[in-house]
Amino acid sequence: MPIYIRAGCLLAVTLLASGCASSRTETTEGGPLARQITQSAHCGLTAPGHVHLASREEVQRLEALPGRNLSLESLKKIDFEREHLVLAAIGQKPTGGYSVILGSSEIRSGTLELRVRVTEPAPGTMVTQALTTPCAVIAVTAEGWDDIQITRPENNR
């Protein structure tokens, strides 16, 4: 392969990689504002909304939630001096096939804004016939914000 073609490929890969890097969510010193730890179809949170957990003791309180099938062991290992946890829930659903995924995050006017995507089963899709309580578990930076707002993209209601 001629050297100018290899150089052109290298340039294209570099530009593509730098474009991908620039599309990431806002970061603070040493890491991202938010990262998804896990998700579950059975968090036990029957109402839509979020729960902010700032300590291991608050994580332990989740053990009392009825219908919870979310493992708490990995959540207890978070360094709560640096990160807190947010459970973003969509409430109780009549079937399986629902999920919550972190899209992006930013801090605006002291509010940590988390944008999530919710997937729902397509009409006519075979799904489990069981009540579910889907949520995403998100580790967020512990500093730089006073309030949390969770939104969904317009096209995702």
VEXMARDREN-770638 format. One record per residue (C-alpha): residue number from 0; residue in three letters; chain; y, x, z. Coordinates in Angstrom, 2 decimals, decimal comma. Layout:
<rs>
[NUM; ALA; A; [Y; X; Z]] ...
</rs>
This chain:
<rs>
[0; MET; A; [0,00; 0,00; 0,00]] [1; PRO; A; [3,38; 1,50; -0,95]] [2; ILE; A; [5,58; 2,50; 1,95]] [3; TYR; A; [8,43; 0,11; 1,00]] [4; ILE; A; [6,07; -2,90; 1,24]] [5; ARG; A; [4,87; -1,80; 4,69]] [6; ALA; A; [8,48; -1,31; 5,80]] [7; GLY; A; [9,34; -4,78; 4,46]] [8; CYS; A; [6,42; -6,31; 6,37]] [9; LEU; A; [7,47; -4,47; 9,52]] [10; LEU; A; [11,03; -5,74; 9,12]] [11; ALA; A; [9,79; -9,32; 8,61]] [12; VAL; A; [7,56; -9,14; 11,69]] [13; THR; A; [10,41; -7,67; 13,77]] [14; LEU; A; [12,82; -10,41; 12,68]] [15; LEU; A; [10,21; -13,09; 13,35]] [16; ALA; A; [9,45; -11,68; 16,80]] [17; SER; A; [13,13; -11,43; 17,72]] [18; GLY; A; [13,69; -15,01; 16,55]] [19; CYS; A; [10,85; -16,21; 18,77]] [20; ALA; A; [12,19; -14,24; 21,72]] [21; SER; A; [15,65; -15,74; 21,37]] [22; SER; A; [14,31; -19,30; 21,46]] [23; ARG; A; [12,93; -18,96; 25,02]] [24; THR; A; [14,37; -20,86; 27,95]] [25; GLU; A; [17,25; -19,45; 29,98]] [26; THR; A; [16,25; -16,74; 32,42]] [27; THR; A; [17,52; -15,41; 35,71]] [28; GLU; A; [17,25; -11,83; 36,92]] [29; GLY; A; [13,58; -10,94; 36,81]] [30; GLY; A; [12,10; -14,10; 35,32]] [31; PRO; A; [12,37; -17,55; 33,79]] [32; LEU; A; [14,05; -20,52; 35,44]] [33; ALA; A; [10,85; -22,54; 35,21]] [34; ARG; A; [7,23; -22,09; 34,20]] [35; GLN; A; [4,41; -24,59; 34,19]] [36; ILE; A; [1,66; -23,69; 36,65]] [37; THR; A; [-0,78; -26,49; 35,85]] [38; GLN; A; [-1,06; -30,17; 35,09]] [39; SER; A; [-3,36; -32,89; 36,28]] [40; ALA; A; [-4,30; -36,43; 35,37]] [41; HIS; A; [-4,82; -37,17; 39,07]] [42; CYS; A; [-1,87; -35,85; 41,11]] [43; GLY; A; [-1,84; -38,91; 43,37]] [44; LEU; A; [1,86; -39,72; 42,75]] [45; THR; A; [1,86; -43,40; 41,80]] [46; ALA; A; [5,60; -43,70; 41,04]] [47; PRO; A; [7,49; -41,86; 38,29]] [48; GLY; A; [9,81; -39,09; 39,49]] [49; HIS; A; [9,51; -35,67; 41,00]] [50; VAL; A; [8,63; -33,97; 44,27]] [51; HIS; A; [10,36; -30,71; 45,24]] [52; LEU; A; [8,26; -28,39; 47,41]] [53; ALA; A; [10,05; -25,44; 49,02]] [54; SER; A; [7,31; -24,16; 51,37]] [55; ARG; A; [3,55; -23,85; 51,89]] [56; GLU; A; [3,79; -26,49; 54,62]] [57; GLU; A; [5,20; -28,98; 52,12]] [58; VAL; A; [2,33; -28,17; 49,72]] [59; GLN; A; [-0,17; -28,87; 52,51]] [60; ARG; A; [1,29; -32,37; 52,94]] [61; LEU; A; [0,01; -33,18; 49,44]] [62; GLU; A; [-3,53; -33,09; 50,82]] [63; ALA; A; [-2,96; -36,57; 52,26]] [64; LEU; A; [-2,21; -38,18; 48,88]] [65; PRO; A; [-4,89; -40,75; 47,98]] [66; GLY; A; [-6,41; -40,26; 44,55]] [67; ARG; A; [-5,29; -36,64; 44,34]] [68; ASN; A; [-7,63; -34,38; 42,41]] [69; LEU; A; [-5,13; -31,53; 42,03]] [70; SER; A; [-6,26; -28,20; 43,47]] [71; LEU; A; [-3,65; -26,93; 45,91]] [72; GLU; A; [-4,99; -23,39; 46,39]] [73; SER; A; [-3,02; -21,82; 43,54]] [74; LEU; A; [0,11; -23,68; 44,67]] [75; LYS; A; [-0,10; -22,18; 48,16]] [76; LYS; A; [-0,02; -18,67; 46,64]] [77; ILE; A; [3,52; -19,06; 45,28]] [78; ASP; A; [6,15; -16,72; 46,76]] [79; PHE; A; [8,46; -19,43; 48,13]] [80; GLU; A; [11,24; -16,89; 48,71]] [81; ARG; A; [11,53; -16,51; 44,92]] [82; GLU; A; [10,18; -19,80; 43,55]] [83; HIS; A; [9,81; -23,43; 44,55]] [84; LEU; A; [7,48; -26,03; 43,08]] [85; VAL; A; [8,32; -29,27; 41,34]] [86; LEU; A; [5,75; -31,94; 40,57]] [87; ALA; A; [7,03; -33,96; 37,60]] [88; ALA; A; [5,16; -37,28; 37,59]] [89; ILE; A; [5,13; -40,22; 35,20]] [90; GLY; A; [3,58; -42,62; 37,68]] [91; GLN; A; [0,30; -44,51; 37,62]] [92; LYS; A; [-1,18; -45,20; 34,17]] [93; PRO; A; [-3,96; -47,66; 33,32]] [94; THR; A; [-6,11; -45,17; 31,32]] [95; GLY; A; [-6,65; -41,51; 30,60]] [96; GLY; A; [-4,95; -39,74; 27,71]] [97; TYR; A; [-1,55; -39,14; 29,32]] [98; SER; A; [-0,11; -35,71; 30,12]] [99; VAL; A; [3,14; -34,01; 31,12]] [100; ILE; A; [4,24; -30,62; 29,75]] [101; LEU; A; [7,34; -28,56; 30,53]] [102; GLY; A; [9,49; -28,14; 27,44]] [103; SER; A; [12,54; -26,18; 28,58]] [104; SER; A; [14,87; -25,59; 31,51]] [105; GLU; A; [18,46; -24,67; 32,23]] [106; ILE; A; [20,97; -24,76; 35,04]] [107; ARG; A; [24,08; -26,78; 34,23]] [108; SER; A; [26,86; -27,39; 36,79]] [109; GLY; A; [24,53; -26,63; 39,71]] [110; THR; A; [21,76; -28,92; 38,44]] [111; LEU; A; [18,39; -27,54; 37,37]] [112; GLU; A; [17,52; -29,55; 34,26]] [113; LEU; A; [13,84; -29,66; 33,36]] [114; ARG; A; [12,92; -31,24; 30,03]] [115; VAL; A; [9,35; -32,46; 29,81]] [116; ARG; A; [7,24; -33,91; 27,02]] [117; VAL; A; [4,92; -36,76; 27,81]] [118; THR; A; [1,92; -37,40; 25,61]] [119; GLU; A; [0,38; -40,83; 25,48]] [120; PRO; A; [-2,84; -42,00; 23,85]] [121; ALA; A; [-2,35; -43,30; 20,33]] [122; PRO; A; [-2,97; -47,03; 19,84]] [123; GLY; A; [-6,67; -47,68; 19,26]] [124; THR; A; [-7,75; -44,32; 20,70]] [125; MET; A; [-10,82; -44,33; 22,92]] [126; VAL; A; [-9,76; -43,34; 26,44]] [127; THR; A; [-11,29; -43,40; 29,89]] [128; GLN; A; [-10,81; -46,71; 31,66]] [129; ALA; A; [-9,56; -45,40; 34,98]] [130; LEU; A; [-6,24; -45,35; 36,78]] [131; THR; A; [-4,55; -41,96; 36,44]] [132; THR; A; [-1,45; -40,35; 37,95]] [133; PRO; A; [-0,48; -37,57; 35,51]] [134; CYS; A; [1,93; -34,81; 36,49]] [135; ALA; A; [2,97; -31,25; 35,68]] [136; VAL; A; [3,29; -28,64; 38,40]] [137; ILE; A; [6,27; -26,41; 37,62]] [138; ALA; A; [7,38; -23,25; 39,44]] [139; VAL; A; [11,19; -23,05; 39,43]] [140; THR; A; [13,64; -20,39; 40,52]] [141; ALA; A; [14,64; -20,86; 44,16]] [142; GLU; A; [18,32; -20,00; 43,60]] [143; GLY; A; [21,30; -21,07; 41,54]] [144; TRP; A; [20,97; -24,86; 41,74]] [145; ASP; A; [21,54; -27,71; 44,20]] [146; ASP; A; [19,91; -30,65; 42,40]] [147; ILE; A; [17,04; -31,30; 39,98]] [148; GLN; A; [17,10; -33,57; 36,95]] [149; ILE; A; [14,04; -34,22; 34,81]] [150; THR; A; [14,53; -35,61; 31,32]] [151; ARG; A; [12,45; -36,36; 28,26]] [152; PRO; A; [13,59; -35,69; 24,68]] [153; GLU; A; [15,13; -38,74; 22,97]] [154; ASN; A; [12,22; -39,13; 20,58]] [155; ASN; A; [9,82; -39,04; 23,53]] [156; ARG; A; [11,57; -41,82; 25,49]] 
</rs>
